[in-house]
Amino acid sequence: MQNRTEKWMAEGEQVLMPTYARFPLVLKQGSGATLRDVDGKAYLDFVSGVAVNALGHCDPVLVQAVQQQAATLLHVSNLYYNLPQIELAKILVQHSFADKVFFCNSGAEAVEAAIKLARKFAKEKRPGDRFEIITAESAFHGRTMAALAATGQAKYQAGFEPVLSGFRQVPFDNADVIANAVNAHTAAVLLEPVQGEGGVRIPKPGYLAAVRKICDNAGVLLILDEVQTGIGRTGHLFAHQAAGIVPDIMSIAKGLGGGLPVGAILAKDAVASVFQPGSHASTFGGNPLVCSAGLAVLKRLTEEASFLEAVLEKGDYLIAALKQLQTACPLIKAVRGRGLMIALDLTIPAQDVIEAALADGLLLNRTSENTLRLIPPLTIRQEEIERMLAVLSKILKAKPDKEEHAET
């Protein structure tokens, strides 16, 4: 007899475009770091909607805020002001380098807006013909056409050529190549403080500060893509804060809405002022419903004592435990991370581990063929971390090393 999962998967195949390599899993309900499928099986979630569910699933305060707003006012045009949008912008400005905020619906849209703002600023405020954006190899900035052109990974661009011109990719974590790449056409440098889809690649100390100085000396803008690293993911509200620098423009999304689709760009007044009525817009951007969710998330992260410190502590504990596992498990080549954004490089395909974990009720994610990524809710509990470690340890210790397996 066909179970509910098979039934719903078959129906989904009939009506959904095949843009995702989906796992054989139909999810129905969530609470905290636990998800349940349509057949009632529970899963420990270390993917959190790809770093979206910052407060876990169905956080009671977040749910209450959304329910109240849904019963009050769902949407109005940006031809008018609305209270949740103003309140969310105020708290973002209060806790960042920025003076102004523009709301949109996603990380890709936020990157697009940042690119447009940087180009418009260069046209109006800088001499010559400045339009190029310098980005990093292995970066990921989104799937829309400008964000795709900024993305330094050919696999995402394949089939969509010609990509938009005006972007130059250079190696990540090398300030000298950025200095050499800046020319009379450069409008901005766009970087992730930690590369997410590139494999949780953390730059050397001093890298962002050096890039900031290069931008200042050349009169070009520094844009930081904090779509994945922002909203507490690395243990700071924004990852660049750990480097002691500020950007000119920052894009955020993912965790901002705690599960609802909201993105934003933040900028200093001197830059934001070039956006005037008609410069840019978003029909749904900053509507009352999603901003009420953003407010619930931001208030939790900024008003709850030691919330971000706890993210750092849990991340440090998890990284240390994984490095200890590495000493007993040669399948793990490297462990790295910051806060609750962690990667493991393996000698075997990460997909094999993900599938084994799925069967054992654990959801994991990968960024490449051999790299696992752990991005649980920021509210993950210690006992849930221990459960994940136990499952992962069992899986890795049971699998032969790829090289040893090839010799047998």
N, C-alpha and C positions, 0 to 999 in steps of 0.2 A: 504493500500500500504506500502511495506517495506521501511523504511527510510535508508539513507546511512549507519548509524551506525550499524543497524541490518545486512545489507548486508555485510559490511566489517568484522563484528564480526563472522558471519557464515563462511566466507571464511577463516578467521584466524584460526578458530577451526579446519578446515580441514588440515591445513599445519603446525601449530605450536605445539611443544611439550607442554603438559599441566603442565609446571613447575611454573606457576604464577596463583594466584587467581585474575584475572584481573577484574577491574570494567567495567561496560557496557559503555565504552567510547573509541572512536577512535579519537585520536588527529591529527590535520593536520597542525596547524600554531601557532606560538608563537611570542610575542613581550613583552619585559619587564617581568612583573609578570602576564601577561595575556596569556592564551592558548585558542584556538578555535578548536572545533571538526569538523568532516566532515559534520555535519548538520548546522554549523555556530554558535552554542552556545558558549558563552564566559565563561571562568572559571578563577578565581583568584587563582594563584598557590602558596600554602604554603607548597609545597613538594620539588619543584625545582629539580626534578630528583633524589630525596633523597640526597640533599645537594651537587648536582653537578653543577647546573646552577648558579654559584656564581654571575655572572653579569646579570642574567635574561636570557630571551630567545632572541636570535638574536641581541645581543648588536652590534650596528653599527661598532664600532672599532674592535671588535673581528671578526665579519663577514668579514670586509675588509681585516684584516690580513690573515685570512684563504683563502679568494678568491685569494689574491695576491700570497700566497705561493702555492696554488693549480695550479696556472698558471705558476709557476716557477720550482718547484721540489716537487713531492709528496713523493717519497720514495727512499732511497738508503740503502744499507746494512750497518750494523755497522762495516763492514770491512774497511769503510772509515769514515772520519769526515764529519759532515754537520754543516752549520753555525747556524741555529736556535737551534740545540741541544747544541752547545757550549755556545751560548748566554743565553739560559734558565738555564743551569747549573751555569753559572757565577752569574746570579741574585739570584739564590737559595743559593749559597754559600755566597754571599755578605750579605744576610739578614737572615742568620742562623748560627748555631754553627759549621756547617760542612765544610770540606775541599774538599770532593769529592761527586759525584752524579752518580747513576746508574738509567737509565730509563727503564721502562717496560710499561705495558698497563692497569693495574688495581690495585685496592687496595689489592686484594688477592695475586696478583703476587708480589706486593711490600713487603707484609708480608712474603711470601715464600723466597724472596731474602734476607730479613733481617734475617730470621732464618738460611738460608744457610751461610750467612756471619758470624753470631755469632758462629755457630758450627765450621766453618773453622778457625776462630780466636782462639777459645778455643783449637782446635787440635794443632795449630801451636805455640801458644803463652802462653799457660797455662799448668801447670803440670797435670799429671793424665789423667783420662778419663772423660772429661767434655763435655756433650752433651745435658743435660736436660734444658728445658726452663720452668720457672715458670710463669704462667699466672693467670688471675683472673676469679673467678666465675662471670657469667652473661656477660662476655666479648663477643665481636664478632670480628673476625679477617678475615673472608672470607670463601669461599666454596671449595677451593682446599684442597687436603688431609692434608697437614701440617697445613695450616691456620685453617682448620676444627678441627684438633686435638688441636690446641691452643685455639679454641673458647670454652668458659666455659658454653655452653648451650647444654644440651643433645638433645633437639628437633632438632637441626641442624645436629647432628651426627647420629640420628636414621636411620637405614637402610643402613648405610655405614660402620658398624663395620667389622673387628676390626680397630679402629682408629690408626693412627701412634703413636708409643710409643715415650717416651722422653718428655712428657709434664705433668706438675703438676699444678692443679688448686687450688688456695687458695682464701679465701674471699677477696673481693675488699675493699679498704679503710681501711686496717689494716696492718700497716707496721710490726708489731710484728710477724704476721703469715708468712710474707715473710722472715724475719730474721730466723725464726725457720725452714723454708722449705729449705733454702740454705744448700747444702751439697757438698761433694767432686765431685759430678757429675754435678753440676750446671754450665751451660755456660752463661745463661742470664736470666733476668727478662723482660717480655714483657707485657706492660700495655697500655691502652687508658688513656690519661689524664682526659677525661670525657667519661664515657661509653655511646655510642650512642644508638645502638640497645638494650642495657640493660636498657634503659629508661631515658637517659640523667641524669645519676647518677654522681654527682659532688663530688669528695672526699673532706675531711676536709682539711683546711689549714695546711700545713706542711707535708702532706702525701707523695707527690712526693719528697720533699727534704729529708725526712727520708729514702725513698726507694733508692734515689741516694747515700746516705751515706752508706747504707747497701751494695749496689753493690760495692762501692769503697773499703770498708773494706774487702769484700770477694773476690775481684778481679774478679767479674763477670760483664758482660755488661748490660747496661740498654737500652732496645729498647722501643721506644714510637711509638705506632700506632696512627698516626694523620691523617689517611685516611679521617675521617669525621670531626675531630676538626680543622684540618689545613686549610690553605688558607683563613684566616680571619673569619672563621665561629663563633668563640667565641669572636671576637673583637680584637684579637691579630693575627698576621700573623700565629703563631703557639701557641697552647694552653699552652704548657709548659712554654712559656715565662712569663706568669703571675705568675708562681710559682718560678721564679728566678733560675731555674736549666737548665741543658742541658743533653740530652741523649748521648749515644755513637752511636746509630743508630736510624734513624727515617724513618717511612714509610708514604708516602703521595699519594693522588690520588684525586678522586672525583672532588672538585672544581678547581683543578690545570689546567684542560683543558677547563673549562667553558662549557663543553658539549661534548668535544672530549675525547676519551679514552686514558688517559696517567696517569701513576703512576711513582713513583720514590722511591729510598731509598737514604738517605743522611747519611754520616758518617765522622768521624774524620779520618785524614790520617793514624794514627796508627792502626786503625781497617780496613779501606778500603784497605790498602796495601796488605792484604792477598788474595784479589781477583786479580788474574793474568789472562792473556789470557787463555781461556779455562775453567776458574772457573765457570762462569755463563754467560748467554746470553739471548737475546730476539730479535727475528726476526724483529718485528715491533717497539720495544721499542725505543723511542726517535727519531722517524722519523721526517722529516722536517715539515710535516703538523701539527701534534699534538703539536710539540714544538712551532710553530708559534702561536698557540692558547694559550699555556701556557705563552708565553712571553706577549701577550696582557693582560692576566689576572693579571700576577704578576706586570707588569708595572702600571696597574690601581691601584692596592692595595698599591703599595709602592711609587708611584710618585704623585698620586693625594692627595693633602693636605686634611687631616682630614677624609680620607675614612674609616679607621679602627675605628677612634673615633666615626664616625657616626654610625657604626655597633653597638658599645657599647651603644650609646645613644638610638638608636631605640630598641635595646634589653631591656635596662633598662625600657624604657617607656612601652613596651609591657608586660614585666613581672609585672610591677606595676599595669597596667590596668587589667591584668588577676587576680592578687591578690585582686583587688578591686571587680571584678566580683565574686570572690570566696565568699566574705562576703555576697553577695546577692543570691548566688546560692549554696546550700548544695551538689549539685552533684559533685562539684569540691573539692576533698580531699586535693590536694597539687599542688603547682605551683613551678617550679624550672627551672633554665636555666642560660646560660652564653652567652652573645651576642645574636645572632639569632639562637640559638640552645636551644629550650624550650620544656618542657614537662608539661602536666597536668594529674594528677591521678584522675580518675573519679570513682563514685560509680556505674556507669552503663557501659555497654559495649561500648568501644570506637568506634567499628564498626557502632553502631547505629548512633552516631554523625557524623561519616564520610559519611555515606550514606545520611543522611539528608542534610549535607553541600553540597554534590555533586549535589543534586537536586536543591540547591539554588545557584549553580555556584561557589562553593568554594572547592578547593582540599586540603584535610588534610590527615595525615598519623598517624599510630599508631605503637608502639613498642611492645605492649603486649595487652592482652584482655581489660585492663582498663586504658591504658596510651596513650594519644594523644601526638604527637610530631609536633612541628611547626618549619620548617626549610625553610623559604622563601628565595628568592634571596637576596643577601647582599645589592642589590640596591633597595629593596622594598621602596616604597614611604609612607609618613605619611598617606595620604588619603587612601592608600590601607590597611594599618594596621587598620585604623578606620573601613573600610568596613568589614574586617575579624572579628573584634571584635563585630560589630553589628550583623553579621550573626551568629557567635558562641553564643553570648548572647541570641539571639532569640531562637536558637535551645535548649540550655540548660535550659532556663527558661520555655520552653514549655513541657519539659520532666519530668515526675514524678520521684522521687527518687526510686531506685530499691527496697529498703526495704519497703517504703511506698506503692509501687505498689503491693508488695507481700502480704501485709496485707489486701488489698481491695478485 
